Amino acid sequence: REWGYTHTAHLRKSPYALGLLSKHPMRVRLREAGNAFAHGMLCADLLGTLFCVTHLTPNSVTRRVMEARAIQHVARTAPRGFVLLGDLNTLSPLDARAHTLASLPARMSHGSHAQALARKFLTADGTRIDYAPMQTLLDTPLWDVGNASGHTVPTDVNADAMHFAQLRLDYCLVNSHVLGTCAPAPSVHVLRLNRTQALSDHFPIEISMWLHDDAASSDVFPIGVPNSP
């Protein structure tokens, strides 16, 4: 609040809490703490745009696909702009060339953490990267506005064996309304700095976008996620 962020929202379903800070008024639309997400999802309406932050499961591609489908449902419900932010613990097909050059599947298949890496990133036969979670989001459709921003792990605080190589795991995805109304287009910059090397095992990402307040943003619209088994 001392920095001017007078509007806040918080969700703590797991030790990995989620939060939103804003200098502008916002209305919380969803605090999803049920079984649809490992760490929950927090959504708020801000300047006519629905912002959602989440942290997807690191343990299973299959479970992450289910989380992605729940996000897809929320994104398609949003009547105007939609922005998804967070550590999605998944790899993007838009980075496939870099993954091939780095021989990621082969590197994941060897060593003491091979089984965990395979569950997190690879297809059932263990030969290819499983892009299904991110592809589900892209098919919503959502656009990955940070696809040229580069890796977000590892940092010098590499406390996670899953961060065995330079990977992009943190994302900003937007819908067509945001793309069509933001000028200039949204941009993403990974803050790979000396100070951020020591703050977390992920680098933070900085997103720049110009949003125009929509008078209709005060409208009430239903939002939720489907029940998960």
Secondary structure by P-SEA (a helix, b strand, c coil): ccccccccccccccccccccccccbbbbccccccccccbbbbbbbcccbbbbbbbcccccaaaaaaaaaaaaaaaaacccbbbbbcccccccccaaaaaaaaaaaaaaacccaaaaaaacccccccccccaaaaaaaaaacccccccccccccccccccccccccccccccccccaaaaacccccbbbbccccccccccccbbbbbbbbbbbbbccccbbbbbbbcccc
